[in-house]
């Protein structure tokens, strides 16, 4: 869910407020048994992981039989070295060259003897996704279309800071998406498969290639690609194992070395895996909320039917490390006449009371056939004022990358769109 932009669309959603706009929203009258919170069982997490396995990525083996070393854990890399008769310490050497130096050619790794370099080249590769397209927005946002070995593609966006020499890489975790959020273009592309750890890490490494940002800094030197937001195509917590493995590689201090404080993972509310993410990764958390009643959220974020708002907010309260220094971010796309009333702003404040948080208000970014319009600027401003008066930071995101469909909720692989056009 990267950059943003907003103009009117041809079809406006009906105004849902009517005479109810003056009254605080209710829970929508939705009655359902609790499914989340402390009562969540390991069986529920196992069910999610089992379903993820049905959409597993292909093996990381090249057509010539070589194994791609990207995406292997330290332990797996050591096992590969032992399997070819080498000492485990070789893995540490390779880790440095691959993830700190960004080197892809074994022959350019001088701390490894030439016979060993040749041995590695026969059996292994250090891969990157293919850059199928590379677009630059008028506002310097850059969108990559990456193609993987099986021909599947995802979009990855680099969003530079407008005032400092830094920026965020918005990475994807699935080809398509398992959810169907009604305001999101990505959600109209059905889930094809999960990305493997190599494909997730590879997006950031390929972006670093494009900006020449190797080796990794050791002394806190600022870099253009300073942050990662796991907000691209897909729901990362429905591909938890691969996403977690990729982030551990990225955070390893002897490699890329990006601090967990510079990584934000966004979820639409997969409550059981939020608990596991907090326990194991403790990266920054962003929650795609977008509504303050179950009735509305069931409609625009269908995942809410399984994990309703009360369960989602409870999981946020449990998330470890949340503090004024590491606030949970609530993402809220502003839809005209749907979720942008003053009453809903007050209810939002009530929902998140006591959580160290900020609220990102996102102008709706149109896409072909979208059923909504962006909220009027004055309505967004009033909504933000109510949230800020309650003591929460409530920035209104500036539209970024909309001219290349790189904005929040606009990502969808060009190849999929092109195939539809040809069929039509």
C-alpha positions in Angstrom: 0.0 0.0 0.0 2.6 2.6 -1.1 2.2 6.2 -2.4 -1.1 8.0 -2.9 -3.2 10.1 -5.3 -6.8 11.2 -5.7 -9.0 12.5 -8.4 -12.7 11.9 -9.0 -14.0 8.8 -10.6 -17.0 8.4 -12.9 -19.0 6.3 -10.5 -19.5 7.6 -7.0 -20.4 5.4 -4.0 -23.8 6.3 -2.5 -23.6 8.6 0.6 -24.0 6.2 3.5 -24.4 8.8 6.2 -27.8 10.4 5.7 -29.5 11.3 8.9 -27.2 9.1 10.9 -24.2 11.3 10.3 -24.8 13.3 13.4 -24.8 10.3 15.7 -21.8 8.3 16.7 -21.5 5.1 14.7 -22.6 1.9 16.4 -21.1 -1.5 16.0 -23.4 -2.1 13.1 -25.6 -4.5 14.9 -23.3 -7.4 13.9 -23.5 -10.3 16.4 -20.8 -12.9 16.2 -18.8 -15.0 18.6 -15.3 -13.8 19.4 -12.6 -15.5 17.3 -9.5 -13.6 18.4 -7.8 -12.4 21.5 -6.1 -14.5 24.0 -8.3 -17.5 23.1 -6.8 -17.9 19.7 -5.5 -21.4 19.4 -2.4 -22.8 17.7 -4.8 -24.7 15.5 -6.0 -21.4 14.0 -2.4 -20.4 13.2 -1.7 -23.8 11.8 -4.7 -23.5 9.6 -3.4 -20.2 8.2 0.0 -21.7 7.5 -1.5 -24.8 5.9 -3.5 -22.6 3.5 -0.4 -20.6 2.7 1.4 -23.8 1.7 -1.2 -24.3 -1.0 0.1 -21.2 -2.7 3.8 -22.0 -2.1 6.4 -20.4 -4.5 8.4 -22.6 -6.9 11.8 -24.1 -5.8 14.7 -21.6 -5.9 16.5 -23.7 -8.5 17.6 -22.3 -11.9 16.9 -24.1 -15.2 20.5 -25.2 -15.3 20.2 -26.9 -11.9 22.1 -24.4 -9.8 20.7 -23.3 -6.4 20.0 -19.6 -5.8 21.7 -18.6 -2.5 19.4 -15.6 -2.0 16.8 -16.3 0.6 18.7 -19.0 2.5 19.0 -18.6 6.2 22.5 -18.6 7.8 21.9 -22.2 8.9 20.7 -23.3 5.4 23.7 -21.6 3.8 26.1 -23.4 6.2 24.3 -26.7 5.3 24.9 -26.0 1.6 28.6 -25.5 2.2 28.9 -28.7 4.3 27.1 -30.6 1.5 29.8 -29.7 -1.0 32.6 -30.6 1.4 33.4 -27.1 2.7 33.7 -25.7 6.2 30.7 -23.9 7.7 32.7 -20.6 8.0 32.4 -20.3 4.2 28.8 -19.4 4.8 29.8 -16.3 6.8 32.2 -15.2 4.0 29.4 -15.6 1.4 26.9 -13.9 3.6 29.2 -10.8 3.8 29.7 -10.7 0.0 26.0 -11.3 -0.9 24.2 -9.2 1.7 26.8 -6.6 2.8 28.6 -6.0 -0.5 25.7 -6.8 -2.8 28.1 -8.9 -5.0 26.6 -11.4 -7.5 29.7 -12.7 -9.1 31.7 -15.3 -7.2 34.8 -14.3 -9.1 34.6 -10.9 -7.5 34.8 -12.2 -4.0 38.6 -12.0 -3.3 38.5 -13.5 0.2 37.5 -16.7 -1.4 40.2 -18.7 -3.2 39.8 -19.1 -7.0 39.2 -22.9 -6.9 36.4 -22.3 -4.4 35.0 -19.5 -6.6 34.8 -21.9 -9.5 33.2 -24.6 -7.3 30.6 -22.2 -6.1 29.8 -20.9 -9.6 29.2 -24.5 -10.8 26.6 -25.2 -8.2 25.1 -21.9 -7.1 23.9 -18.5 -8.2 23.2 -15.2 -6.5 20.0 -14.0 -8.2 17.9 -11.0 -8.6 14.4 -10.7 -10.1 14.3 -9.5 -13.7 13.4 -5.8 -14.1 10.5 -6.1 -16.6 9.6 -2.4 -16.4 10.9 0.6 -14.6 8.8 3.8 -14.4 9.6 7.1 -12.9 6.8 9.4 -11.7 6.9 13.2 -12.2 7.3 13.4 -8.4 10.4 11.0 -8.5 8.5 8.0 -7.1 9.8 5.0 -9.0 7.9 1.8 -9.8 9.6 -1.5 -10.7 7.8 -4.4 -12.3 9.8 -7.5 -11.3 9.6 -10.8 -13.1 10.5 -14.1 -11.4 11.8 -17.4 -12.8 8.3 -18.8 -13.5 7.2 -15.7 -15.3 5.0 -14.3 -12.4 5.4 -10.6 -11.7 4.9 -8.1 -8.9 5.2 -4.3 -8.5 7.6 -2.7 -6.1 7.7 1.0 -5.4 10.5 3.4 -4.1 9.1 6.5 -2.5 11.8 9.1 -1.9 11.4 11.6 0.9 10.7 15.1 -0.4 12.9 16.9 2.1 15.7 14.5 3.1 18.0 12.1 1.2 16.1 9.0 2.3 13.1 7.0 1.3 11.1 3.8 1.6 10.9 0.7 -0.6 7.4 -0.7 -0.7 7.8 -4.5 -1.2 5.2 -7.1 -2.2 4.7 -10.5 -0.6 2.2 -12.2 -2.9 1.4 -12.3 -6.6 -2.1 -10.9 -6.5 -3.9 -10.8 -3.1 -5.9 -13.2 -1.1 -8.1 -10.4 0.1 -10.8 -8.4 -1.8 -10.8 -5.0 -0.2 -13.3 -3.1 -2.3 -11.2 0.2 -2.6 -8.0 -1.6 -3.6 -6.9 -2.3 -7.1 -4.6 -5.1 -6.0 -7.6 -6.9 -4.5 -9.1 -7.3 -7.9 -6.2 -9.5 -8.9 -6.8 -13.0 -7.5 -4.0 -14.6 -5.5 -1.8 -16.6 -7.8 0.9 -17.6 -5.3 3.0 -16.5 -2.4 6.5 -15.1 -2.9 9.5 -17.0 -1.5 11.9 -15.4 0.8 14.4 -14.9 -2.0 11.8 -13.1 -4.1 10.9 -10.8 -1.2 14.5 -10.0 -0.3 15.4 -9.7 -4.0 13.0 -6.8 -4.5 15.0 -4.7 -2.0 18.3 -5.9 -3.3 17.4 -5.1 -6.9 16.2 -1.6 -5.8 19.6 -1.1 -4.1 21.3 -2.2 -7.4 19.3 0.5 -9.2 20.5 3.2 -6.9 24.1 1.9 -6.4 23.7 1.6 -2.7 26.2 -1.2 -1.9 27.9 -2.0 0.4 25.6 -1.7 3.3 26.5 1.1 5.7 28.0 0.1 9.1 28.3 3.6 10.7 24.7 4.9 10.3 25.5 6.6 7.1 22.2 7.8 5.6 21.0 6.1 2.4 18.4 6.9 -0.1 16.8 3.4 0.5 16.6 3.8 4.2 13.3 2.1 5.1 11.1 -0.8 4.0 7.4 -0.9 4.1 5.8 -4.3 3.6 2.7 -2.7 2.0 2.8 -3.8 -1.6 0.9 -6.5 -3.3 -0.6 -9.1 -1.0 -1.3 -9.7 2.7 2.1 -10.4 4.3 0.6 -12.3 7.3 -1.0 -14.8 4.9 2.5 -15.5 3.7 4.1 -15.2 7.1 6.8 -17.9 7.0 8.4 -16.5 3.8 7.9 -12.9 4.9 9.4 -13.4 8.3 12.4 -15.3 6.8 13.0 -12.5 4.4 12.9 -9.8 7.1 15.3 -11.7 9.3 17.8 -11.8 6.5 17.3 -8.0 5.9 17.7 -7.3 9.6 20.9 -9.4 10.1 23.6 -7.1 11.3 26.3 -8.7 9.2 24.5 -8.3 6.0 22.0 -5.7 4.9 21.7 -4.7 8.5 18.4 -2.7 8.4 17.0 -2.1 11.9 13.6 -3.4 12.8 12.7 0.2 13.6 13.1 1.0 9.8 10.8 -1.8 8.8 7.0 -1.4 8.8 4.7 -4.4 8.1 1.1 -3.6 7.1 -1.8 -6.0 7.7 -5.5 -5.9 7.1 -5.9 -7.7 10.4 -4.9 -11.3 10.3 -5.1 -11.4 14.1 -3.5 -14.8 14.9 -0.4 -13.9 12.9 -0.2 -10.4 14.3 0.6 -12.0 17.7 3.3 -14.2 16.2 4.8 -11.3 14.2 5.0 -9.3 17.4 6.6 -12.2 19.3 9.1 -13.1 16.7 9.9 -10.0 14.6 8.8 -6.9 16.5 8.9 -4.7 13.4 6.7 -1.6 13.2 3.1 -2.4 12.7 0.6 -0.7 10.4 -3.0 -1.7 10.4 -5.4 -1.1 7.5 -8.5 -0.1 9.4 -10.6 2.0 7.0 -13.8 1.8 9.0 -15.0 2.0 12.6 -18.0 -0.3 12.5 -18.1 -4.0 11.7 -21.0 -3.4 9.4 -19.0 -1.2 7.1 -15.7 -2.9 7.5 -17.3 -6.3 6.6 -18.2 -4.6 3.3 -15.0 -2.9 2.4 -12.5 -5.1 4.2 -14.1 -8.6 4.0 -11.4 -10.1 6.3 -13.3 -8.3 9.1 -16.0 -11.0 8.9 -13.4 -13.4 10.4 -11.5 -11.0 12.6 -13.8 -8.2 13.6 -12.8 -4.8 14.9 -12.8 -5.6 18.6 -10.4 -8.6 18.0 -8.2 -6.5 15.8 -7.9 -3.6 18.3 -7.2 -6.1 21.1 -4.4 -7.6 19.0 -3.0 -4.1 18.6 -3.1 -3.5 22.3 -1.1 -6.8 22.8 1.5 -5.9 20.2 4.9 -5.8 21.9 7.1 -2.7 21.8 4.3 -0.3 21.1 5.2 3.0 22.7 5.3 6.7 22.0 8.6 6.1 20.2 7.2 3.1 18.2 3.6 3.9 17.6 1.2 1.6 15.8 0.0 3.2 12.5 -3.6 3.0 11.6 -4.2 3.4 7.8 -7.5 5.0 6.9 -8.5 5.5 3.2 -10.9 8.4 3.0 -14.0 7.5 0.9 -16.5 10.2 0.1 -19.8 9.6 1.9 -18.7 6.2 3.1 -16.3 6.5 6.1 -15.4 10.1 6.4 -18.0 11.7 8.7 -17.1 13.6 11.8 -19.0 11.0 13.9 -16.7 8.3 12.5 -13.7 10.4 13.4 -14.9 10.6 17.0 -15.5 6.8 17.0 -12.1 6.2 15.6 -10.6 8.1 18.5 -12.7 6.1 21.0 -11.5 2.8 19.4 -7.8 3.4 19.6 -7.9 5.2 23.0 -4.9 4.2 25.1 -2.9 2.7 22.1 0.4 4.5 21.3 -0.7 5.3 17.7 -0.9 7.6 14.8 -3.5 7.7 12.0 -2.5 8.1 8.4 -5.4 9.5 6.4 -5.0 8.4 2.8 -6.9 10.2 0.0 -8.5 7.5 -2.1 -6.5 6.8 -5.2 -8.7 6.0 -8.2 -8.2 3.1 -10.6 -10.2 2.0 -13.7 -13.6 0.9 -12.6 -13.2 1.9 -8.9 -16.6 2.2 -7.1 -15.6 5.1 -4.9 -14.7 8.8 -4.9 -12.1 10.5 -2.8 -13.4 12.5 0.1 -13.5 16.3 -0.3 -10.3 18.0 1.0 -12.3 20.0 3.6 -13.8 16.8 4.9 -10.5 15.1 5.2 -9.1 18.2 7.0 -11.9 18.2 9.5 -11.5 14.5 10.1 -7.8 15.0 10.8 -8.5 17.9 13.2 -10.8 15.7 15.3 -8.2 13.0 15.6 -5.4 15.5 16.3 -7.5 17.2 19.0 -7.7 13.9 20.8 -3.9 13.8 20.9 -3.0 11.6 17.9 -0.9 12.6 15.0 -3.0 12.4 11.9 -1.1 13.3 8.8 -2.8 13.5 5.5 -0.7 11.7 3.0 0.5 13.6 0.0 -0.4 12.0 -3.3 2.7 10.2 -4.7 3.2 8.2 -7.9 -0.4 8.4 -9.1 0.6 9.2 -12.7 2.3 5.7 -13.0 -0.4 3.9 -10.9 2.2 3.5 -8.0 -0.1 5.0 -5.4 -1.7 3.3 -2.3 -4.2 0.7 -3.5 -3.2 1.0 -7.1 -0.7 -1.8 -7.5 -1.6 -4.5 -9.9 0.8 -6.2 -12.3 0.9 -4.8 -15.8 1.1 -8.3 -17.3 -2.2 -9.2 -15.7 -3.8 -6.1 -17.0 -2.3 -6.6 -20.5 -3.6 -10.2 -20.7 -7.1 -8.9 -19.9 -6.8 -6.3 -22.6 -5.8 -8.9 -25.2 -8.6 -11.3 -24.2 -11.1 -8.4 -24.5 
